[in-house]
Amino acid sequence: MVSLKHVFVATLTLAAAGCAPASETPPGTAQHEAASLWTVDTRTVLTGEAARDLIHQCSRVSPGPVEDLWTPSDADIAALEAELILLVARELEARGESPSLGDYYRQYAGFVIGGKRVIYVNGVNAAGIDADPGPAFHPSNWRAYAIQICDGGTITFGAEYDPETEVFRNFAFNGSL
């Protein structure tokens, strides 16, 4: 079971190893401790066709209907990640699951849904990226291509974030195996 205690223990381990925090959250806060598990090296912003490929999910709710695309900035992404990792931790804990939070890679895309800008996140556990045999989705290409995994449970998740209201909606893990 993943708890904030586990997040803090993992964070302290990473801090001892010299890993820097992923965002500009205040030191000493729960958000800062959790955010240090995710770094800029494990996230990317997809644009164009790669972003559009995230619209069609096979075993969880797909975002949309998507009216247009836009490109979120690094600041937009940094603003949501501290809350997103806490959301993922709560959802994993509610399911009685305990994958390492630090193993999730995140792909982001900017969509216009219902006339509002939304940042969509496609979270994929490193095990899912490493195991994917498709040539377009080789682990080195996760920054350029949307990772699509059907089923898999907590190996992947998706969520929509409204940067105006700073609220997540439609969080879901993939369907079960």
Long-range contacts (C-beta under 8 A, 24 or more apart in sequence): 1-93, 1-96, 1-97, 1-98, 2-89, 2-92, 2-93, 2-97, 2-98, 2-99, 2-101, 3-89, 3-93, 4-30, 4-34, 4-86, 4-89, 6-98, 7-33, 7-34, 7-37, 7-85, 7-89, 7-101, 8-33, 10-37, 10-100, 10-101, 10-102, 11-36, 11-37, 14-102, 22-78, 22-81, 22-82, 23-78, 23-79, 23-81, 23-82, 24-78, 25-82, 30-86, 31-82, 31-83, 31-86, 32-82, 34-82, 34-85, 34-86, 34-89, 34-101, 35-81, 35-82, 35-85, 37-85, 37-101, 37-102, 38-81, 38-85, 38-101, 38-102, 38-104, 38-106, 40-74, 42-104, 42-105, 42-106, 43-77, 43-81, 43-105, 43-106, 43-107, 43-108, 44-105, 44-106, 44-107, 44-108, 44-142, 44-143, 44-144, 45-71, 45-72, 45-77, 45-107, 45-108, 45-109, 45-110, 46-107, 46-108, 46-109, 46-144, 46-145, 46-146, 47-71, 47-109, 50-109, 50-144, 50-145, 50-146, 51-109, 51-110, 51-111, 51-146, 53-145, 53-146, 53-148, 54-107, 54-109, 54-120, 54-122, 54-146, 54-158, 55-111, 56-148, 57-148, 57-158, 57-174, 58-148, 58-150, 59-150, 59-151, 59-152, 59-174, 59-175, 60-156, 60-157, 60-158, 60-172, 60-173, 60-174, 60-175, 61-158, 61-170, 61-172, 62-158, 63-111, 63-113, 63-118, 63-120, 63-158, 63-160, 63-170, 64-111, 64-113, 65-113, 66-111, 66-112, 66-113, 67-111, 67-112, 67-113, 67-114, 67-115, 68-111, 68-112, 69-109, 69-110, 69-111, 69-112, 70-110, 70-111, 70-112, 70-117, 71-110, 72-108, 72-109, 72-110, 72-119, 72-163, 76-110, 76-119, 76-163, 77-108, 77-119, 79-163, 79-166, 80-119, 80-121, 80-161, 80-163, 80-166, 80-168, 81-106, 83-166, 83-168, 84-121, 84-159, 84-161, 84-168, 87-159, 87-168, 87-171, 88-123, 88-157, 91-157, 91-171, 91-173, 92-154, 95-154, 95-173, 97-153, 97-154, 99-125, 99-154, 99-155, 103-127, 104-157, 105-129, 105-142, 105-147, 107-142, 107-146, 107-147, 111-160, 113-160, 116-162, 116-164, 117-162, 117-163, 117-164, 118-160, 118-161, 118-162, 118-163, 119-160, 119-161, 119-163, 120-158, 120-159, 120-160, 120-161, 121-157, 121-158, 121-159, 121-160, 121-161, 122-146, 122-147, 122-156, 122-157, 122-158, 123-156, 123-157, 123-158, 123-159, 124-149, 124-155, 124-156, 125-154, 125-155, 125-156, 127-155, 128-152, 128-155, 128-156, 149-174, 150-174, 150-175, 151-175, 151-176, 151-177, 152-177, 153-177
